[in-house]
């Protein structure tokens, strides 16, 4: 690729990111080239998954935008999520077979897990699988990661769907660590229907179910309800249990280091 073309395509990508949508005619005028040249540029950039062609122009490539959004979510309430993740890790024992669903808190579990042996980690989170594998490579833990099959969702760095549920139906798990989009009284919610079904299936296959919920999830409903309080053995949070939520009293744990006291 010559330098002029390379620079033009770099500027096209930048333009699409800033404007979200750009037209062939406007870009041809801006770069003083023919519309055919711009169309060739857009075709090449689409193959590289930098943008998506639409009639008369291009828009930002959705998967790229969604993956960046997931990475940004990892830093939201990061301190609280890490505290919860550390508390959750303390529930894992040598030889455990554990399920990890999709969520930024469960990803943080992979970042800090250590000194555990012979683990089997089952997950539908691509991000968590990658980081648990890193923990094994770094010899912080020993064991293996089973990445469930399914349809990928770049927005959540995950897989879900019929294949995911089918794989889980053949598994017997010791513990499931479950994230949520919100919880109100005895009902647990999530944002995504398909991923909620995977979380529910993980729970059904596990001897013990542990809910992870930072303060931003408490008292907040979300799109789809997938579980009830009586299905969990414990909830780990950085916030005190609301007084009116009696169904949780004996199950509620405040993560060590949280600013609230039991």
Backbone as numpy.savetxt, mean C-alpha at the origin, in Angstrom:
# Nx Ny Nz CAx CAy CAz Cx Cy Cz
19.34 8.49 -29.84 18.49 9.68 -29.84 19.38 10.93 -29.84
19.14 11.86 -30.81 19.97 13.06 -30.82 19.60 13.98 -29.67
20.51 14.91 -29.37 20.35 15.75 -28.18 19.12 16.64 -28.26
18.81 17.15 -29.45 17.64 18.03 -29.60 16.35 17.25 -29.31
16.26 16.06 -29.86 15.08 15.23 -29.63 14.97 14.83 -28.16
16.09 14.46 -27.57 16.11 14.06 -26.16 15.64 15.20 -25.27
16.14 16.40 -25.51 15.74 17.56 -24.71 14.27 17.87 -24.92
13.80 17.78 -26.18 12.38 18.05 -26.46 11.49 17.06 -25.70
11.86 15.80 -25.71 11.04 14.80 -25.01 11.08 15.00 -23.50
12.23 15.41 -23.00 12.32 15.71 -21.56 11.37 16.84 -21.19
11.33 17.88 -22.04 10.46 19.02 -21.79 8.99 18.64 -21.95
8.70 17.73 -22.88 7.32 17.26 -23.05 6.84 16.57 -21.77
7.68 15.69 -21.22 7.32 14.99 -19.97 7.07 16.00 -18.85
7.96 16.98 -18.73 7.81 18.01 -17.70 6.51 18.78 -17.90
6.21 19.12 -19.14 5.01 19.87 -19.47 3.75 19.08 -19.11
3.75 17.79 -19.46 2.59 16.94 -19.14 2.40 16.84 -17.63
3.49 16.70 -16.88 3.38 16.61 -15.42 2.79 17.88 -14.83
3.17 19.02 -15.39 2.70 20.30 -14.86 1.27 20.62 -15.28
0.94 20.35 -16.54 -0.36 20.74 -17.10 -1.39 19.62 -17.06
-0.93 18.38 -16.83 -1.79 17.19 -16.80 -2.28 16.76 -18.19
-2.49 17.72 -19.07 -2.92 17.40 -20.43 -2.32 18.43 -21.38
-1.78 17.98 -22.52 -1.21 18.89 -23.51 -1.67 18.47 -24.90
-1.70 19.44 -25.82 -2.16 19.15 -27.18 -0.99 19.07 -28.15
-1.17 18.28 -29.20 -0.14 18.16 -30.24 0.12 19.51 -30.89
-0.95 20.24 -31.21 -0.80 21.52 -31.90 0.00 22.52 -31.07
-0.30 22.57 -29.77 0.40 23.52 -28.90 1.87 23.16 -28.76
2.16 21.88 -28.63 3.55 21.45 -28.50 4.32 21.66 -29.80
3.67 21.41 -30.94 4.33 21.63 -32.24 4.71 23.09 -32.39
3.80 23.97 -31.98 4.08 25.41 -32.06 5.19 25.81 -31.09
5.14 25.27 -29.87 6.11 25.62 -28.84 7.53 25.20 -29.23
7.65 24.02 -29.86 8.97 23.50 -30.19 9.37 23.74 -31.65
8.49 24.41 -32.40 8.76 24.74 -33.81 9.09 23.50 -34.63
8.25 22.48 -34.45 8.38 21.25 -35.24 7.00 20.90 -35.80
6.94 19.91 -36.66 5.67 19.51 -37.24 4.85 18.68 -36.25
3.52 18.66 -36.41 2.69 17.80 -35.56 3.10 16.33 -35.65
3.55 15.88 -36.83 3.99 14.50 -36.99 5.18 14.18 -36.08
6.09 15.15 -35.94 7.24 14.95 -35.06 6.79 14.78 -33.62
5.84 15.62 -33.19 5.32 15.52 -31.82 4.62 14.19 -31.61
3.85 13.76 -32.60 3.14 12.47 -32.47 4.14 11.32 -32.30
5.25 11.38 -33.04 6.27 10.34 -32.89 6.88 10.39 -31.49
7.13 11.60 -31.00 7.64 11.75 -29.63 6.67 11.13 -28.63
5.39 11.45 -28.78 4.39 10.95 -27.83 4.29 9.43 -27.88
4.37 8.87 -29.08 4.32 7.41 -29.21 5.50 6.76 -28.48
6.68 7.35 -28.64 7.87 6.80 -27.98 7.76 6.93 -26.46
7.29 8.07 -26.00 7.17 8.30 -24.56 6.09 7.42 -23.94
5.05 7.13 -24.71 4.01 6.23 -24.21 4.56 4.82 -24.02
5.39 4.38 -24.96 6.01 3.05 -24.84 6.91 2.98 -23.61
7.48 4.11 -23.22 8.33 4.18 -22.03 7.52 4.42 -20.77
6.17 4.45 -20.91 5.24 4.63 -19.79 5.44 5.96 -19.07
5.75 7.00 -19.84 5.92 8.33 -19.29 4.66 9.18 -19.43
3.79 8.81 -20.37 2.53 9.52 -20.59 1.57 8.59 -21.32
0.33 9.05 -21.47 -0.69 8.28 -22.18 -1.23 9.11 -23.33
-1.24 8.54 -24.54 -1.78 9.23 -25.71 -3.30 9.32 -25.61
-3.83 10.49 -25.92 -5.27 10.68 -26.05 -5.50 11.43 -27.35
-6.76 11.54 -27.77 -7.06 12.22 -29.03 -6.55 13.66 -29.00
-5.65 13.99 -29.91 -5.15 15.35 -30.03 -4.01 15.71 -29.11
-3.54 14.75 -28.30 -2.46 15.11 -27.38 -2.08 13.98 -26.45
-1.81 14.33 -25.18 -1.37 13.34 -24.20 -1.73 13.81 -22.80
-1.83 12.82 -21.88 -2.06 13.10 -20.46 -1.00 12.36 -19.66
-0.90 12.72 -18.40 0.07 12.08 -17.52 -0.22 10.59 -17.41
0.83 9.79 -17.46 0.66 8.35 -17.34 0.18 8.01 -15.94
-0.98 7.42 -15.84 -1.66 7.21 -14.56 -0.84 6.39 -13.59
-0.22 5.31 -14.04 0.49 4.45 -13.12 1.65 5.18 -12.45
2.37 5.99 -13.21 3.47 6.76 -12.63 2.95 7.67 -11.54
1.87 8.36 -11.82 1.29 9.29 -10.85 0.83 8.55 -9.60
0.21 7.37 -9.80 -0.31 6.62 -8.66 0.81 6.05 -7.80
1.88 5.58 -8.43 2.99 5.04 -7.67 3.64 6.12 -6.81
3.76 7.32 -7.37 4.32 8.43 -6.61 3.42 8.79 -5.44
2.11 8.71 -5.64 1.16 9.01 -4.57 1.31 8.01 -3.42
1.51 6.73 -3.74 1.70 5.72 -2.70 2.95 6.02 -1.88
4.03 6.40 -2.54 5.26 6.71 -1.83 5.07 7.91 -0.91
4.28 8.89 -1.35 4.00 10.05 -0.49 3.20 9.64 0.74
2.29 8.67 0.58 1.47 8.22 1.70 2.31 7.59 2.81
3.45 7.01 2.45 4.31 6.40 3.45 4.77 7.40 4.49
4.86 8.67 4.10 5.37 9.70 5.01 4.27 10.41 5.80
3.00 10.13 5.50 1.91 10.75 6.24 1.78 10.05 7.60
1.80 10.81 8.70 1.74 10.26 10.06 2.82 9.19 10.27
3.99 9.43 9.71 5.03 8.40 9.71 5.44 7.97 11.12
5.62 8.91 12.03 6.06 8.56 13.38 5.06 7.63 14.05
3.77 7.97 13.94 2.73 7.14 14.54 2.70 5.74 13.92
2.83 5.69 12.61 2.80 4.39 11.92 3.99 3.52 12.31
5.15 4.14 12.46 6.34 3.38 12.86 6.16 2.83 14.28
5.60 3.64 15.18 5.36 3.17 16.55 4.43 1.95 16.55
3.37 2.03 15.74 2.43 0.91 15.64 3.11 -0.30 15.02
3.91 -0.07 13.99 4.62 -1.16 13.32 5.57 -1.88 14.29
6.29 -1.13 15.10 7.21 -1.73 16.07 6.46 -2.57 17.09
5.32 -2.07 17.54 4.49 -2.84 18.48 3.99 -4.12 17.82
3.59 -4.01 16.57 3.09 -5.19 15.85 4.19 -6.24 15.68
5.39 -5.80 15.38 6.51 -6.73 15.20 6.74 -7.56 16.46
6.51 -6.94 17.63 6.73 -7.66 18.89 5.75 -8.81 19.09
4.72 -8.89 18.27 3.75 -10.00 18.35 4.19 -11.20 17.50
5.23 -11.03 16.71 5.68 -12.10 15.81 6.69 -12.98 16.53
6.55 -14.29 16.36 7.45 -15.26 16.99 8.18 -16.08 15.94
9.31 -16.63 16.32 10.05 -17.50 15.41 9.14 -18.61 14.89
9.24 -18.88 13.59 8.45 -19.95 12.99 7.06 -19.56 12.57
6.65 -18.33 12.82 5.29 -17.89 12.46 5.09 -17.83 10.95
3.88 -18.14 10.54 3.41 -17.84 9.19 2.44 -16.69 9.32
2.79 -15.54 8.75 1.98 -14.34 8.96 1.46 -13.79 7.64
0.31 -13.15 7.74 -0.27 -12.45 6.59 -0.11 -10.96 6.80
0.29 -10.28 5.76 0.46 -8.83 5.77 -0.39 -8.27 4.64
-1.37 -7.45 4.97 -2.20 -6.89 3.89 -1.62 -5.57 3.40
-2.38 -4.86 2.61 -1.90 -3.63 1.98 -2.09 -2.45 2.93
-1.04 -1.68 3.10 -1.13 -0.50 3.95 0.26 0.06 4.21
0.34 1.33 4.49 1.64 1.93 4.73 2.22 1.50 6.07
1.38 1.24 7.07 1.88 0.78 8.36 2.52 -0.59 8.25
1.91 -1.48 7.48 2.48 -2.82 7.31 3.79 -2.76 6.52
3.93 -1.80 5.63 5.21 -1.62 4.93 6.30 -1.24 5.93
5.95 -0.39 6.90 6.93 0.00 7.92 7.34 -1.20 8.78
6.46 -2.18 8.96 6.85 -3.39 9.68 8.06 -4.04 9.01
8.03 -4.08 7.70 9.14 -4.69 6.95 10.44 -3.90 7.13
10.31 -2.59 7.31 11.50 -1.76 7.45 12.23 -2.00 8.77
11.49 -2.40 9.81 12.09 -2.47 11.15 12.18 -3.88 11.73
11.65 -4.86 11.05 11.68 -6.22 11.58 13.12 -6.74 11.68
13.43 -7.46 12.79 14.76 -8.01 12.96 14.74 -9.10 14.03
15.81 -9.90 14.05 16.03 -10.93 15.07 14.89 -11.94 15.16
14.35 -12.32 14.01 13.33 -13.37 13.96 13.75 -14.41 12.93
13.33 -15.66 13.17 13.83 -16.75 12.34 12.70 -17.63 11.81
12.95 -18.18 10.63 12.06 -19.16 10.01 10.64 -18.62 9.83
10.54 -17.39 9.37 9.22 -16.79 9.12 8.75 -17.13 7.71
7.43 -17.25 7.57 6.81 -17.29 6.26 5.87 -16.10 6.19
6.14 -15.20 5.27 5.38 -13.94 5.17 4.56 -13.98 3.90
3.25 -13.96 4.06 2.32 -14.00 2.93 1.72 -12.61 2.76
1.80 -12.06 1.57 1.30 -10.69 1.39 0.79 -10.45 -0.02
-0.13 -9.50 -0.12 -0.56 -9.00 -1.44 -0.03 -7.60 -1.69
0.87 -7.14 -0.81 1.50 -5.83 -0.96 2.85 -5.98 -1.66
2.96 -5.43 -2.84 4.21 -5.50 -3.59 5.31 -4.76 -2.83
4.96 -3.60 -2.27 5.94 -2.81 -1.52 6.42 -3.56 -0.29
5.49 -4.19 0.44 5.88 -4.94 1.64 6.72 -6.16 1.28
6.34 -6.87 0.22 7.11 -8.05 -0.20 8.55 -7.66 -0.53
8.72 -6.56 -1.23 10.05 -6.10 -1.60 10.89 -5.80 -0.36
10.27 -5.15 0.63 11.03 -4.75 1.82 11.27 -5.92 2.77
10.33 -6.86 2.85 10.60 -8.06 3.64 11.71 -8.89 3.00
11.72 -8.96 1.69 12.83 -9.65 1.00 14.16 -8.97 1.31
14.13 -7.65 1.38 15.34 -6.91 1.72 15.80 -7.27 3.14
14.84 -7.40 4.06 15.18 -7.78 5.44 15.84 -9.15 5.48
15.37 -10.08 4.63 15.97 -11.41 4.56 17.37 -11.34 3.95
17.52 -10.55 2.89 18.83 -10.40 2.25 19.84 -9.79 3.20
19.38 -8.87 4.05 20.27 -8.21 5.01 20.48 -9.05 6.27
19.84 -10.23 6.31 19.97 -11.18 7.42 19.43 -10.61 8.73
18.50 -9.67 8.63 17.79 -9.21 9.83 16.80 -10.26 10.30
16.28 -11.03 9.35 15.39 -12.15 9.66 15.74 -13.30 8.71
15.25 -14.49 9.04 15.36 -15.61 8.11 13.96 -16.10 7.77
13.81 -16.68 6.60 12.50 -17.17 6.18 12.28 -16.94 4.71
11.01 -16.81 4.35 10.66 -16.61 2.94 9.43 -15.73 2.83
9.29 -15.12 1.67 8.14 -14.27 1.36 7.33 -14.93 0.25
6.03 -15.05 0.47 5.12 -15.54 -0.57 4.32 -14.35 -1.07
4.59 -13.95 -2.30 3.86 -12.86 -2.93 2.64 -13.45 -3.65
1.46 -13.08 -3.19 0.23 -13.61 -3.76 0.05 -13.15 -5.21
-0.56 -13.99 -6.01 -0.87 -13.61 -7.38 -2.14 -12.77 -7.44
-2.36 -12.13 -8.57 -3.57 -11.34 -8.73 -3.39 -10.20 -9.71
-4.38 -9.33 -9.73 -4.37 -8.16 -10.61 -3.70 -7.01 -9.88
-2.72 -6.38 -10.52 -1.96 -5.33 -9.85 -2.73 -4.02 -9.78
-2.47 -3.29 -8.69 -3.05 -1.96 -8.48 -1.90 -1.02 -8.14
-1.36 -0.28 -9.12 -0.21 0.59 -8.87 -0.46 1.64 -7.79
-1.70 2.07 -7.65 -2.01 3.10 -6.66 -1.70 2.64 -5.25
-1.82 1.34 -5.00 -1.57 0.80 -3.67 -0.35 -0.12 -3.63
0.34 -0.27 -4.76 1.46 -1.20 -4.84 1.02 -2.58 -4.34
-0.05 -3.09 -4.95 -0.68 -4.31 -4.43 -1.24 -5.17 -5.55
-1.70 -6.37 -5.16 -2.48 -7.21 -6.05 -3.74 -7.65 -5.32
-4.79 -7.94 -6.09 -6.04 -8.42 -5.51 -6.82 -9.14 -6.59
-8.02 -9.61 -6.25 -8.86 -10.27 -7.23 -9.07 -11.74 -6.93
-9.73 -12.44 -7.85 -10.12 -13.84 -7.66 -8.91 -14.74 -7.43
-7.82 -14.52 -8.16 -6.63 -15.35 -7.99 -6.06 -15.20 -6.59
-6.02 -13.98 -6.09 -5.50 -13.72 -4.74 -6.31 -14.48 -3.70
-7.62 -14.40 -3.81 -8.51 -15.08 -2.86 -8.36 -16.59 -2.96
-8.19 -17.10 -4.17 -8.03 -18.54 -4.36 -6.75 -19.04 -3.70
-5.66 -18.34 -3.88 -4.41 -18.74 -3.23 -4.57 -18.79 -1.72
-5.18 -17.76 -1.16 -5.34 -17.69 0.29 -6.22 -18.82 0.82
-7.17 -19.26 0.04 -8.11 -20.29 0.50 -7.40 -21.61 0.81
-6.18 -21.78 0.32 -5.42 -23.02 0.57 -4.41 -22.86 1.71
-4.42 -21.72 2.38 -3.40 -21.44 3.39 -3.96 -21.44 4.80
-3.11 -21.86 5.75 -3.42 -21.78 7.17 -2.35 -20.90 7.81
-2.76 -19.78 8.38 -1.83 -18.76 8.85 -1.91 -18.61 10.37
-0.80 -18.23 10.97 -0.78 -18.02 12.42 -1.37 -16.66 12.80
-0.93 -15.62 12.10 -1.35 -14.27 12.47 -1.56 -13.43 11.22
-2.57 -12.59 11.26 -2.83 -11.64 10.18 -2.72 -10.23 10.73
-1.91 -9.41 10.09 -1.78 -8.00 10.46 -2.54 -7.19 9.41
-3.60 -6.54 9.87 -4.58 -5.94 8.97 -4.60 -4.42 9.12
-4.53 -3.72 8.01 -4.67 -2.27 7.98 -6.12 -1.90 7.71
-6.43 -0.63 7.81 -7.79 -0.20 7.51 -7.80 1.25 7.03
-8.90 1.62 6.39 -9.09 3.00 5.97 -9.81 3.82 7.01
-10.44 3.12 7.96 -11.16 3.80 9.02 -11.88 2.80 9.91
-12.26 3.25 11.10 -13.04 2.40 12.01 -13.99 3.26 12.81
-15.23 2.80 12.90 -16.26 3.50 13.67 -16.96 2.46 14.53
-16.86 2.64 15.85 -17.45 1.69 16.80 -16.94 0.28 16.49
-17.84 -0.65 16.17 -17.39 -2.03 15.97 -17.15 -2.39 14.52
-17.14 -1.40 13.62 -17.04 -1.68 12.19 -15.72 -1.16 11.61
-15.08 -2.01 10.79 -13.81 -1.67 10.16 -14.05 -1.44 8.67
-13.46 -0.37 8.14 -13.66 0.02 6.74 -12.33 0.08 5.99
-12.45 0.05 4.65 -11.29 0.34 3.81 -11.75 1.09 2.57
-10.76 1.64 1.83 -11.07 2.45 0.65 -11.40 1.61 -0.58
-10.80 0.43 -0.66 -10.84 -0.36 -1.89 -11.58 -1.67 -1.67
-12.60 -1.93 -2.46 -13.41 -3.13 -2.31 -12.57 -4.40 -2.47
-11.81 -4.50 -3.56 -11.05 -5.72 -3.84 -10.02 -6.01 -2.75
-9.33 -4.98 -2.28 -8.34 -5.19 -1.24 -8.98 -5.51 0.10
-10.18 -4.97 0.34 -10.92 -5.32 1.55 -11.25 -6.80 1.58
-11.62 -7.34 0.43 -11.95 -8.77 0.35 -10.72 -9.63 0.64
-9.56 -9.18 0.19 -8.32 -9.91 0.48 -8.03 -9.87 1.98
-8.18 -8.71 2.60 -7.95 -8.59 4.04 -8.88 -9.51 4.82
-10.15 -9.52 4.42 -11.13 -10.39 5.09 -10.76 -11.86 4.94
-10.27 -12.23 3.76 -9.86 -13.63 3.53 -8.65 -13.99 4.37
-7.70 -13.07 4.49 -6.54 -13.31 5.34 -6.98 -13.58 6.77
-7.94 -12.80 7.24 -8.45 -12.98 8.60 -9.09 -14.35 8.77
-9.87 -14.76 7.78 -10.56 -16.05 7.85 -9.59 -17.22 7.89
-8.39 -17.03 7.34 -7.39 -18.10 7.27 -6.42 -18.08 8.45
-6.57 -17.12 9.36 -5.58 -16.91 10.42 -6.12 -17.29 11.80
-5.22 -17.80 12.64 -5.59 -18.13 14.02 -5.79 -16.86 14.85
-5.02 -15.83 14.53 -5.08 -14.59 15.31 -5.06 -13.40 14.36
-5.92 -12.42 14.63 -6.04 -11.23 13.77 -5.74 -9.97 14.56
-4.84 -9.16 14.05 -4.40 -7.94 14.72 -4.63 -6.76 13.79
-5.40 -5.79 14.27 -5.72 -4.59 13.49 -4.73 -3.48 13.82
-4.24 -2.79 12.80 -3.32 -1.67 12.96 -4.04 -0.40 12.52
-4.19 0.56 13.44 -4.97 1.76 13.12 -4.38 2.98 13.81
-3.80 3.90 13.03 -3.30 5.13 13.64 -4.46 6.09 13.89
-4.17 7.19 14.57 -5.22 8.10 15.03 -6.06 8.69 13.91
-5.50 8.78 12.71 -6.26 9.35 11.59 -7.41 8.45 11.15
-7.40 7.17 11.58 -8.44 6.22 11.18 -9.57 6.10 12.20
-9.34 6.61 13.42 -10.29 6.41 14.51 -11.51 7.32 14.33
-12.69 6.70 14.30 -13.93 7.46 14.16 -14.21 7.91 12.74
-13.47 7.36 11.78 -13.61 7.79 10.39 -14.10 6.61 9.54
-15.30 6.70 8.97 -15.76 5.63 8.07 -15.09 5.77 6.71
-15.08 4.69 5.96 -14.54 4.73 4.61 -15.53 4.05 3.68
-15.08 3.67 2.49 -15.99 3.21 1.44 -16.67 1.89 1.76
-15.91 0.89 2.23 -16.44 -0.48 2.30 -16.13 -1.09 3.66
-17.16 -1.59 4.35 -16.95 -2.26 5.64 -16.62 -3.73 5.38
-15.55 -4.22 6.02 -15.12 -5.59 5.74 -14.93 -6.45 6.98
-15.05 -5.87 8.18 -14.85 -6.67 9.39 -15.52 -6.00 10.58
-15.70 -6.80 11.64 -16.29 -6.33 12.89 -15.30 -6.55 14.04
-15.54 -5.84 15.13 -14.64 -5.90 16.28 -14.44 -7.32 16.79
-15.51 -8.12 16.79 -15.40 -9.47 17.36 -14.54 -10.41 16.54
-14.09 -9.97 15.37 -13.22 -10.80 14.53 -11.73 -10.57 14.82
-11.44 -9.58 15.66 -10.05 -9.25 15.97 -9.68 -9.67 17.38
-8.44 -10.10 17.54 -7.92 -10.43 18.86 -7.30 -9.21 19.53
-6.86 -8.25 18.71 -6.18 -7.07 19.26 -6.21 -5.95 18.23
-6.23 -4.71 18.71 -6.00 -3.56 17.85 -4.84 -2.77 18.43
-3.91 -2.38 17.60 -2.77 -1.58 18.03 -2.92 -0.19 17.43
-2.88 0.82 18.29 -3.08 2.20 17.85 -2.14 3.12 18.61
-2.10 4.38 18.21 -1.36 5.38 18.96 -2.31 6.31 19.70
-3.58 5.94 19.74 -4.61 6.76 20.37 -5.43 5.90 21.33
-5.90 6.52 22.41 -6.75 5.81 23.36 -8.04 5.35 22.70
-8.56 4.25 23.19 -9.85 3.76 22.71 -10.95 4.73 23.13
-11.80 5.17 22.21 -12.94 6.03 22.59 -13.77 5.36 23.68
-14.20 6.12 24.66 -14.89 5.56 25.83 -16.14 4.77 25.47
-16.82 5.20 24.41 -18.07 4.54 24.05 -17.87 3.25 23.27
-16.63 2.93 22.91 -16.37 1.72 22.12 -16.07 0.54 23.05
-17.04 0.11 23.81 -16.85 -0.92 24.83 -16.40 -2.26 24.25
-16.80 -2.52 23.00 -16.45 -3.80 22.39 -14.94 -3.96 22.18
-14.20 -2.83 22.28 -12.75 -2.88 22.05 -11.94 -2.84 23.35
-12.56 -2.59 24.49 -11.82 -2.30 25.72 -10.71 -3.30 26.03
-11.02 -4.58 25.94 -10.04 -5.60 26.33 -9.04 -5.93 25.22
-9.23 -5.34 24.06 -8.39 -5.67 22.90 -7.46 -4.53 22.49
-7.63 -3.36 23.11 -6.95 -2.14 22.64 -5.57 -2.02 23.25
-4.56 -1.84 22.42 -3.19 -1.65 22.87 -2.65 -0.33 22.33
-2.04 0.44 23.22 -1.39 1.68 22.80 0.07 1.37 22.48
0.50 1.70 21.29 1.88 1.43 20.88 2.87 2.18 21.77
3.95 1.51 22.13 4.98 2.14 22.95 5.53 3.37 22.24
5.76 4.44 23.02 6.28 5.67 22.46 5.22 6.65 22.04
3.95 6.22 22.03 2.87 7.14 21.67 2.73 8.22 22.73
2.23 9.37 22.34 2.16 10.51 23.25 1.02 10.38 24.25
0.08 9.48 24.00 -1.00 9.26 24.96 -0.59 8.17 25.93
-1.23 8.13 27.08 -0.96 7.10 28.08 -2.18 6.22 28.26
-1.95 4.97 28.62 -3.07 4.05 28.85 -3.82 4.48 30.11
